[in-house]
Structures are given as structure tokens and as C-alpha cells.
Amino acid sequence: MPTTPSQDAAPVPGERKPTVLIAGTGFAGEGHTDAFRGAGAEVVGMVGRTPHVVAEVAERLSIPYSGTDWQAALDACRPDIVSIATPGGAHYLPIKQALEAGCHVFVDKPMTESGETAVELYELARAKGVKTAYAASFRYTPSILHAKQLVAAGAIGEPTEVECISHFNLERNIPFGWSHRKEDGGGRLNNNFTHTLSIVSSVIGDRLLSIIGEVRDDLGRAPIVEGVHNFMTRRNFIPEDLDDPALEWGESNVEWSYTVMAQIESPLAAKPVSVLFKHGGLVPRFNEDHIVFYGSKGAIYIKGHYGSGQLYLYGESKEWEALTVPAEIAASIADVEGETEKCWHYLAEKFVIDIKGKAVEAYPTFREGSQYQQLIDLIRKNDNWTDIAGLVQATD
């Protein structure tokens, strides 16, 4: 459902709307289109891989230009902003071309497929003097915004540790695609850790001091199926007969589970804050996924893997108390369906306000995007283990 832009984002009479070119025709492409329209921008074009798909989506969304050639679209539309809504492995070249054209860039996570290419684009954006936004955007759920407010006000004292726990129980036989391939931006670090790290950084501080991690590919392979276009409907394409000898299989080369520990310097604490990120992509949950912020005087518990559920405060009463989201935070959230879409709207609005030269709160940019990709490269090396085979072992 389209939304009305906020008063800050809405153009004043006679002010030209920023123009936007969208890369991607799936769930994210449609979501970014609605988000930028909600922010008061004009979506002038859309680019996709398949001619009939991009033509159909653009017509349905009333986007005047559609095509399959990104450079041709940049030349024809001359947009102020480009919005990259494709899988991470397809981000590098379109972003580089957009930056060379002097466009501001809004990109979904992951920024690229590697730390090296992400850093290159970050440095190019700085050299070009353009604005960038990195949509690891679940930091903008109402409960996370509320937690940030509470922690800043001292509700839990000095932050001491954080835990982010999630178990997705994903279908093992989801058709083989970008999510199974490291080079295409797949993996749970790219598509889960990016959000939780952004959430934690937004609440306690973004200066990471050290990190250690372990990853595991516990999937192995997935069936190859034609016709999957929208990421959100891929479960509908799981083959009925997985024992069909004619069925082809693709090999996964990326993690489906991870455990990461980090130390983060916080302006709210004298000592580094310890953080645990634990995610199992293929395993079932027994209790709810959650995010918890612990402090010297209390704690904040939020239901949901991205902290989008009920927030509870453990404070002076020594009891867990369910708190209501403050009215000013609730009013700042777009009236649209879906947590992902609400967060895109929030970030797109801040981005457009910034591009117009107006004061705006800090938001994640290519700085965070390139940092996160470098961290993911380090974690994926999986070389943090200490061999203890030579130590004295317990025996009967």
C-alpha cells in the first residue's frame, strides 16, 4: 500500500522531486519503488534481466521506463538516485556505473560479494562526493528504536553484553539459486548477520574492536528448478518428487549456520560490550528468537530474530515488564504491510531528506556496508580454532 511522505520528506511547492532508477524486479525492487515514492521521490525507471518480466512489473507499478541494459537506462533516465534491489552478487558493476554517473546510491544488503569490491566502491563513492545508503535496515523496527532510546537514557545502566539468537528452520529443498552461492551474495552472514550487526551497532555503538566466528554449510545441495523469479515465492517451486532420477542438483558453497562473537566499544560503557550472534538457518526453534541487551542495572529483551516483537524491560522492579512503543516512534513508522517494507520506508525517507540537504539522523552507508563485507570475509575463513589434540585429555 503506497504511503504519504512525511512532512520533512515531502517536496515544497516548486521543489523538484529527486528521480530514482531501480535495479531489480522482484520483492526488493517493488519494495524499494514504494519506499522511494513514500519518501517523496519520483521513480522514473526499472531495469531487470528478463524483458517481459521487467516490462510487466514496470507497467503494473506505473514506472515509465523499463529495460534490461543498465548503462542504457542510466543514460536515458539520468537519475539522481539509483536503488539496487538485486542479489548481492549482481551489485558491483551497476553500483560502479552509477557512481561514475554521479548518482546517489541506495543498496540492499549485502553490499557486494566480497570485502575487496565493497571497499573499492566505498572509496569511489567518497571520491565522487555522492550520498550512499546501505539497507541493513531492521535497525528501524519500532522495538529496536525504542531499545535505542531506553539504553541511551540509562534504563539498563552501562551496556555489558548482547545476544542475538535465531533459528529459521528454512526448507532444505528450496530451489538452487543465488542464496546458495557465495559469489552471488548468498549465505546467512550476508543475509542475517548484516541486519543483527546493524541493530546492535545502532543501539550500543558502532566501533568494533575484535571479532571471532565459526560457520557451517549444513545444507550441501539443492534441486535445480526453472521459473523462480520472486525470492519470496521460491518455496512454491520445491519439486514434489525429490527422488526423481532426472532431477538436477546444485552444490551449496556457503554457510547456513554461524556463531560470531564480537567486542564493541560503546560511548555508554567504560568497558567493551560482549556480543553473541547465533544463527541456525536450517534448525527449528523451541522458544522464540530474540535479542537481549544486558546492562549493569537491568536488561531489555525483544522478541523476534530482528527485534520486531514485544519489548520487555527488567529494571528496578526486578520483574520483566512489557513496554508500549512510544507514540512518537510509532508515528515515525510507515503504514505499510511487512516489517521489511516498513524499514525500507524509514531508511529511504532519511536518505532523500539528506540528499535534499536537510538535517537528518545518521543512517548506515557504504562505510558500514564495506566494513560488514570485510568482517564476513574474515569470519568465513573459519580459522579461529585452537588445536588441543596435544593437551592432556580426560580418560576413564
Buried (B, 14 or more C-beta within 10 A) or exposed (E): EEBEBBEBBBBEEEEEBBBBBBBBBBBBBBBBBBBBBBBBBBBBBBBBEEEEBBBBBBEEBEBEBBBBEBBEBBEBBBBBBBBBBBBBBBBBEBBBBBBEBEBBBBBBBBBBBBBEBBBBBBEBBBEBEBBBBBBBBBBBBBBBBBBBBBBEEEBBBBBBBBBBBBBBEBEBBBBBBBBBBBEBBBBBBBBBBBBBBBBBBBBBBBEBEEBEBBBBBBBEEBBEBEEBBBBEEBEEBBEEEEEEEEEEEBEBEBBBBBBBBBBBBBEBBEEBBBBBBBBBBBBEBEEBBBBBBBBEBBBBBBBBBBBBBBBBBBBEEEEEEEBEBBEEBEEBBBEBEEBBBBBBBBBBBBBBBBBBEEEBEEBBBBBBBBBBBBBBBBBBEEEEEEEEEEEEEEEE
